[in-house]
Each structure stands twice: as C-alpha cells, then as structure tokens.
Amino acid sequence: MSVITITRENFDQEVLQSKEKVLLDFWASWCGPCRMLSPVIDEISEENKSIKTGKVNVDEQPELAAAFRVTSIPTVIVMENGKVKNQMVGVRPKAQIEAMLN
C-alpha cells in the first residue's frame, strides 16, 4: 500500500474510519532525523500491505500535531479502530517500528 499524505481534511476517512491498522509518521521537511526515518517508513509500507501508512507534515498540519500532543519529531503512532495503540519518538530501527505494529 502506498503512503498517504494525511491532512485534517482526510484524517477522519483515512485514519479514524480505517478498517486497517494505521501507521502515522509525524515529520517536517527541515528535520534531519525525519529524513533518515522516511525511507524506513516507506519500506515498511511496501512490505506490509495490510497496514495503511500516512505521513503528517507538522508544519502544514499543526492541528493534527497538537491533537496527538506531538512535541518532538519524528513521532510514529500506530492507530487501530480510531485509537492510539502505540507511539514512539525519534529515529528507531525498522524492527522496532515493525514490533509496534504487532
């Protein structure tokens, strides 16, 4: 499944109403660690077709960042049935992010 850009306009449909688990990557273009993590998120998305992956640009979507109390980026959140199931901050190895999904 390809990575979706999540905005406040599509958040309800793509995340809250999703039948699949959703992996959200909160990032910004100026954030070096975010740029390091991005290919890992993309790889996980390609390898796990049963998971929906979305990226939230915190500069463009400050309301979503505030709603999830994202104060440091990158922040990765796993949601299931519209609820936060897991969350971690900072660059993490692929295996650690995949473990969040299980």
N, C-alpha and C positions, 0 to 999 in steps of 0.2 A: 504494500500500500504506500502511496507517495505521501510525503509530508505536506500538511495543510497549514496555511497561514491562518492563525486564529485571531479574530478581531471581536470586539464586543457585539458586532452585528451578526456574526455567525456562531458565537460561543454557545448559545442555548442549543441550537440544532446540532452542531458538530461535537460538543463535549457533554453537555448535560443530558441530552436525549440519545446519546450514542449507546448502541447495544454492545459495542466492543469496549475493552479497556482503552483508556486514552493516556498516552504519554505526552506530557506537555513540557516543552523546553522554553523557559523564560530567558531571553537574551537581549543583547544590544549590539549594534554594528561596531561600536568603539571598544567593546570588551574583548581583550585578548583571550582570556580563558574560554569565553563563549565560542570564539572562532576555533579553538582547539577541540571543544566538545561537539561542535556541529557535525563533523563527518561521522563521529561515533553514533550520534542520534540518527543520522541518515542511514547508516549501515544497519542499525537495529530495526529501523522502519522497513527496510528492504527485506530483511531476513524473517521478520515476524508479521506475516500477512494478516493475522487475526487481531492485531493491535492497531489502533488509529494513532497516528503521531501528528502533533501540532506544535508549531512554533509561535511564541508570543513575543513580539518586539516590545520591550517595556517602554521604550521612548514613544512609540506610536500608540500603545495601549496602556497608558498609566492606570486607568480604572481597573483593568484586569489584574495588573501587578498589585495594586492596592487591595483588591478583593481577596487575593491569596496571600497577602502580607509578605510579598517578595521584597526584601530589602537588600539582598545580595544576589548577584548573578554570576555565573549561570545557576538557575534553580530548575530542578527537574521534579515534576509532580506526576504521579500516577493516579488517575481517577477511574472509578468504576461505579456504574449506576448513579452518576452525578455527584459522587462523594470522593473526597481525597482519601486515597488508600495508603499512599507513601509519598515521601518528599525528601529530597537531599539537595544540599547546596555545594557548589564547587565542581571542579572537573573531577570526574571519577572514571575508573576503568570500565570498559564495556561490560565485563562480567558483573560488576556491582550494580550497574543500571539494569541489566537483564534480571538480576536477582530481585530487584524491586518489583518487577512485573509478575513475579510468581507468588 
